[in-house]
Every structure is written in C-alpha cells, then in structure tokens.
Amino acid sequence: MSKQLTAALIAACIAELPTGHISMPHKHLGGNVNIKIHNVAEREAFEKAAFGADSEFKDYPQRAVTFAHAVVDENGKRLFGDDQIPVISEWPAYVTMPVFQRYNEINGVGPDKVEAAEKNS
C-alpha cells in the first residue's frame, strides 16, 4: 500500500532530484551532451517563446528549436543561440532526435504536448 504524501515529504523528495542539467551519451557525436532540466517557470517561458502564437520560431522545425534550447554547457548555459536554429534545422534528424526525446522525457513532456506543439509550428 502506498503512503499519502504531505507537502513536507514532497519537498524532501524534490530536493533529492537532479536539477540544472543531465548528461547523456550521444553515439553519433562521440561524446556526452548536457541537456537542460527546466523548472516550471523556465518550461512555461520556453513553450511561450518557442511555440506560442507569436513565436519568432514558428517557421522552424520544433526539434531544431528544442535542440537549441536544450543543449547546455557544464554551467547550464546554452551552447546554441537562436541565430543557429536555421543551421540546426538542416542537421540530420538522427543527431537532434535523441536530444529532443531525452529533453521531453526529463522535462515531463508527453506525446500529447509534442503533438500540440507540432500543430502550432
């Protein structure tokens, strides 16, 4: 039987979870890639900027936009700027897809969110 979680227990569990970024091996790039873990406010801001009705990125593939915002250095700073999204859009999908999928997994983005964002892009 599971126990009922209290606010204190939830906070204690959250304190043990990773924040900032995680590192994942990328077989096609020959090394590890750091992927941003968003907090709630960061995720909401990303969704609005990347996929909102007024998004400057609406003409670019969702996976390229996500890749540019997801890949970070060891300090959590983006490696790719918005100006590089058109270039990333031309990369092979087998380079961007593992990052896109892992980003969505660690940031709690399910298939329904991905499908809705694709319809808006």
Residue pairs with C-beta under 8 A, 6 or more apart in sequence:
3 9
5 13
18 37
19 37
19 39
20 36
20 37
20 76
21 34
21 35
21 36
21 37
21 72
21 76
22 34
22 35
22 37
22 102
22 106
23 32
23 33
23 34
23 35
24 32
24 33
24 35
24 98
24 99
24 102
25 31
25 32
25 33
26 32
26 33
26 95
26 98
26 99
27 98
28 92
28 94
28 95
28 98
29 95
33 71
33 99
34 71
34 72
34 73
34 74
34 76
35 70
35 71
35 72
35 99
35 102
35 103
35 106
36 42
36 69
36 70
36 71
36 72
36 76
36 78
36 103
36 107
37 106
37 107
38 46
38 107
43 107
46 69
47 117
48 55
49 55
49 56
49 57
50 57
50 62
50 65
50 66
50 69
50 117
51 57
51 58
51 62
51 65
51 117
51 120
51 121
52 120
53 120
55 120
56 82
57 65
57 82
57 85
57 121
58 120
58 121
60 85
60 86
60 89
60 121
61 89
61 121
62 114
62 117
62 118
62 121
63 93
63 96
63 97
63 100
64 85
64 86
64 88
64 89
64 91
64 96
65 85
66 99
66 100
66 103
66 104
67 80
67 88
67 96
67 99
67 100
67 103
68 78
68 80
68 81
68 82
68 84
68 85
68 88
69 78
70 99
70 100
70 103
71 78
71 79
71 80
71 99
72 78
72 79
73 79
80 88
88 96
103 109
104 110
104 113
104 114
